[in-house]
Amino acid sequence: MAQEISEKVYSFITDEGEERACETISEKACKEVPGNFLKNVASGGFSKLANQLVSPGTTLPWIFSSLSVPPALVGALVPIKDAGSLLPQLFVSAKIRAFSRRKWFWAIPAFCQGLCLLAMAWVVQSTEGLAAGVWILSLLTLFSFASGIASISFKDVLAKTIDKGKRGQLLAYRASMGGIFTAACGLFLYFQNGENQSIDYLFWLVLAGACCWFISAGFFAGIYEEKGATEGGRTPIKELKKGWSILSKDKNLLNFIIARGLLMAVPLAQPFFVVIAQKELGPEVKNLGFMVLAAGIGAIISSPFWGRFADKSSRKMMMLVAFLAILNILAMVSFQYWPDEYHLIYSLAVLFLLHVMIYGGARLSRKTYLVDFAPKDERPLYVSLSNTLIGIATLIAAGLGSLSAFLGPDGMLLVFAGLLLLAIMMAFKLKEV
């Protein structure tokens, strides 16, 4: 009965007929596609919600301000989250390869991420000042390491359980469901009142994020995954040597990594959007809800379009999102020069929403391109190598934050616009897959 319902729901949302033929996965895996697709989407919906509820680009800076954490620690949030999740992957991928079923390397780390947020909720409720900042950054580091392990296995499980032509749609539906959940939570926060209760609201927000990770882990653990190849496993040192060998021979991989690194300008720009918007909106919890709502709406609107676009050409999609990001950044920079009648909260909200939509497209395009481009037997290595190098680039880019003292938010946004122009040029050089 459950399988029949899964078949009908899957056929409805993907527009696939009764006759299903798979080109890149086994016949048995092909039969399990509907159930795996829906479980993956449900898992993604809750994980996306958790990430938005406790985001280093929006929620955590708000929490730091509410807990009187020294401002110097705020700038460490995004780099720790991104670099911490990317840097360890090259050394972990070899260990993951030794296991024939790799879904547990997503489900267990997801559960651990929930535990980190559970501890973070306690910090929000019981600590403040420098101690709160140090505790949250420490927990965020552990959270990021778990996220890095999960990232490797996710792409491999995706490639083993979902046929090539449906992967972009799956990623899009994960984002859409997360967007719906996020929008609902944003609306709830937006209509809350009472400044003296703000810490309580933030506590429950982080606790809800922890629960979402637990639920997400449960859904992903239920995915049917066939045993995969385990031979050819390498030690971390051998993995590093093999990765360097592949990188030196595969020019397209090198170009992709450079293009992806330059596309990091999109998420790096987000805190500066938040700085400008927060100045206009004020620090109240309901205004945090307004931004969370914008993030949710952005995911709902953009994800279905991005998913189908990615399945047609993830390369062209990378160029498009970079171009749109440049236009949106220029609009934000010029905001102070807009006519007075357009200096409204809603104008800033639209710009922030568009940025969230563009960021979603950037993430989806590079994920889809890498999964489709990487050779089947070396996919975990390609993923981990790419992520490790991007992690190093993120740490270097974190140093750009020091320039904000001289350039200000507007100047930094212009720097990111320049990087995105280079991203377009590098994406143009990529092979079509």
N, C-alpha and C positions, 0 to 999 in steps of 0.2 A: 504493500500500500504506500509506504513512505517513498519507495523508489519510483512508483508511478506518479506521485505528486511532484517529486523532484524533476522527473522527465517533462511534465507539463509546464512547470514554472520555468525551467531552463529553456524549453522551446519557445515560450512566450517572450522572455526577456532578451533572447539572442536571435530571434527570428530564424531559427534553424528548423528544418523539416524533420520528419520522422526518420529518414534515412541519414544516418550520421557516418561519415567516413573520416578517419583520422590519418594524417600523413606522417606526423612526427612522434607519435606515441603508440604503444602496443594496442592490440585488439582488446585485451582485457581492460586496460586503462581507459580505452575509448568508451567502453560500456559504463564505466564509473564516472565519466565526465560530469553528468548532471548533478549528482550528489556532491562530488568534490567541488564543483563550481560554486554551489550554494553555500557549502560549509566554509569555503575560503572567503566568500563574500561576507558572510556573517562574522567570521573571525576578523576580517579587515574592518568591518563597520565599527566594532567595539575597540579595536586597537587604534583606529583613526580618531575616534572620540576621545580615548585616553590621552593620545598625543596632543589633542587640541585643548583638553581640560588642563593639562599640565605642560604647557608649551614654554620653552626657554626664550621664545621671541615675544610672548605676550603675558601669559599668566605668571610665570616665575618672576619677571621684573616687577610685576604688580605686587607679588608676595614680598619680595625684597623691600620694596618701599613701605609696605604696611608694617613690616617687622623691624624697620629702621636699620636695615643692613647697610653697611658702608657702600656708597655708590661705586667705589672702585671694583667691587666684586661683581657688579651687574654685567660688565663687559666680558666676564669669563663664562657666562652661561651658554651662549651659542657655540663658541669654540669647543668647550668641554663636551657638549652634547654631540656635535658633529665629528670631531676628531676622535673622541673616545669610542664611538661606534664604528669608526672606519679603520683606525690604525692596527688593531690586533688581528684583522681578518686574514692576512696572508699567512700568519703563523697557526691559525686555527683551522684553516681549510684542509690541511693535510690530515688532521685528526678526523674531521668530519667525513672525509673520503673513505675512511676505514669502515664506516657503517653503511650497510646496504639500504637501510631506511633512514632518511634524514629529517623527517618531519619533527622528530623529538628535539632536534637542535633548534627548532623554532618554538615549539610548545613549552619546553622547560625554561628557556631564557625569558619567554613572555611571562611565565609564572613568577620568575625572579624579579622582573621589572615591576610586577604588581607588589611584591614584597618591599622593594625600594620605595615605592610611592606610599605604601602603608607606613613605613618608618618616617617618610617625609611629612605625612599628615600629622604625626605625633610632634615633629619639630615645629610645624606651623602653630600648633595649639599650645606648646609648652615653652618655647624658646624665642628669643629675639636678639637683635643686634648682630655683632660679629659672630657669635657662636652659632646663631641660626644660619648665617650665610655659609660658614665653613661646613656645617653639617649637611646642608642642602647640596652644596657643590660636591661634597664627598659622595653622597648618595646618588647624585646625578652622574658621577663618574662610573660607579658600579652599574647603574642603569644603562649607561651608554655602552659599556663592555658587553652586557647581555644583548643589547640591541644589535651590536656588531656580529655576534655569533649567529643570531637569528637571520640576519640579512643574507648571509651566505646560503644557508639551507633553504630559505624561502624561494629564491630564484631557481634552485635546482629542483625542488618539489613542484614548483609551477611548471617547469619544462617537462617533468615526468608525468604529470597528471592532467594537463590542459594542452590541447592541440594549438599549434602556432597561431592560427587565424582567430582564436578566441582569447588570447592572453591579454591583449590590450583592453578588451571589453571587461574582463574580470577585474583588472586593476582599476578600471573606471568605476565599476559598480561598487568595489570596496570603498573607493573615495566618496561615491555618492551616498552610500548608506551612512558612512561616517559623517558626512555633511549634514544629513537629516538629523541624526542624533545630536550633533554639535549645535545646530540651529535651535533645536528644542531647548537645550541647556542654556544657550545664549539668551533666549527669550525669557527663561525663568530668572536668570540673573539680572536682566535688564529691568524687570519690574520689581526688583527688590529695593527696599528703602531701609535706612538706618545705618549711619556710618559706624556707630559703636558696635554693630554686629558684623562688621566686615571680616574680622579674623575668623569668626565662626563660619561664615560663608566660604571663605578660602579653605578652611579645614575640610569641610564637607566636599568641596570641589576636588581636592587632592585625593580624599578617600574614595570618591566616586571613580576617579581615574584608576586607582588600584583595583577596584572591583571589576572594571572594564577589562583590565589585562587578564584577570583570572578567567573571565568568561571567554575572552578571545583565545586563550590557551586551550580551553576545553574544546571549542569548535575545531581548531586546527589539528588537535590530537585525533579527531574523528575522521580525518581525511584518509581515504584508501590510497596507499602508496605501494607500488611493487618494489621488490628488491632491485637495487641498482648495482653497478660494477663497483668493486672495492679494490681491485688490483691496481697497481701503479701508485700506491700511496707513498708519500715522501715525507722525510723529516722537515722541520721548518727551514733548516739551512738549505736542503735540497730544493724545497719549495721556492725559496728565494732565488736560487740559481736558475731553476726552471722558469720562473716568472720573468727574470731578467733576459733569459734566452728568447722567450716568446716575444717580449717587448721589443727586443732588438731586431727581430725578424718580421714581425707583424706591424707594418707601418700604419695600417688602418686602426689597430688597437691603440697605438700611440696617439694618433690624431683624435680618436674618441676620448681618451683620457684628458687630453688638453682641452677639447671642446667642453667636456663635462666639468672640468676644473673652472673654466671661465664662466660656465652657467651657474656656478656657486655664487656669483654676484647677485642672483635673484634672492636667495634666502638671506645673504649677508646684508642686503639692503633693507630687509623687513624691519629690523629694530629702529632704523632711522625713520621709517614711515610711522612706527609706533611713537617715537619721541615727538614728532611733529603733531600727530593726532592726539596724544595724551595731553599735550600743552593746551590744545583747543578744547578737549572734552572734560578734563579734570580727572583726578585719581579715584573717584568713587567706584565701588564695586559694580554698580549698574552700568557704568561706562565700560568696564571690562566685559560685561555681558554683551554690550553693543558690538564690541570688536569680535568676540567669540561668535556672535550671531552672523556677522559679516563673513567670517571664515567658513562657517557652515553653509551659508547661502552660496558662497563662491564655489565650494566643492560640488554642491548639488547642480548648479547651473553648468559648470564647465566639464565635469568628468565624463558624461556620456559622449559629448563631442570629441573630447581629447582621446577617449578610448578607441573610437572608430578611426580617427585620424592616425593614431599610432599604429594600428594594424595595417593601414595603407602605406604609410611612409613615416617612420619615427625620425628619420634623418631630416626630412623637410619640416617636421613638427618642431625639432630643436631650433631650427633657424627662425621659424615663426614666433615661438615663445620669446626668444631673445629679442626680436624686433619689437614685439608688443611690450616687453618689459622696458625697453628704452623709451618708448613713447610715454608709458605710464610714469616713469621716473621723471622725465622732462615736465610732465604735467604737475607732478608733486613739487618739483623745484620752483616752478613758475606760479605756484598757488598764491604766494604773497602778492603777486602782481595782478591777480584776477580782480574784476570789478567787485565792489563791496557787496553787491546783492548776491554774489556767489560764495562769499566767505561764510559758509554754513557747515554745521556738523555733518550734514548729509553729503556735502561735496567731498569732505575728507573720507567719509565712510565708503563712498563709491570708489575712490582711488585705492583705499586699502583693500576693498573687496576684489577689485581688478588685479591687484598684486597677488592676492591669495590664489585667484584663478590661474594666473600666469605661472606661479610657483608649482601648482598642481600639474600643469601641462609640462613644465620642465622636468619634474620628477618622473612623470609617466613616460615621456619620450625617451629619456636616457635608460630607464629600466627596460623598456620594451626593446630598444635597439640592442642592448647588451645581451639579453636573453636570446634574441633571434640571431645575433651575429656570432656569438661564442660557439666554438666546436663542442659537440655533445660531451665528449670524454674529458674535456678540459674546462667545462663551464664553471665549476667552483673556483678553479685557479684564476680564470679570467675575472670573475666577480671580485675575489679577494684582492687580487693584484690592483685592479682598478680602484677599489675602495681604499686600500692602504695608501696609494699614491695621492688620492684625493684628500685623505686624512692629513697627510703631510702638508699638502697645499693649503688646507683649511687653517692649520696652525700658523703657517706663514701669513695667510690672509688676515688672521686675527691681529697681526701687528699693524694692519691698516687702520684699525680702530684708534690707534694713537694719533693718527692724522686728523681725527675729528676735532681735536683741540685747536687746530690751526685752520682747518677747512670748514668746520661746522657741518651740520646735517646735510645742507644743500650741496656743499662741496663734495662730501663723501658720496652722495647719490650720483653726482656727475662722474666720479671716478668709476663707480660700478657700471654706469652707462657705457663708458669707454671699454670696459672689460667685456661687456655683452656684445659690442660691435665686433670685437675680436672673436667671440664665440661663434657668431654667424659665419665668419670667414673660415674657421676651422671645421664647422659642421658641413660647409659646402664641399670640403675635400673628402668627406667620408663616402664609403661605398654604400650603394643602395642595397638593403637586405630584405 
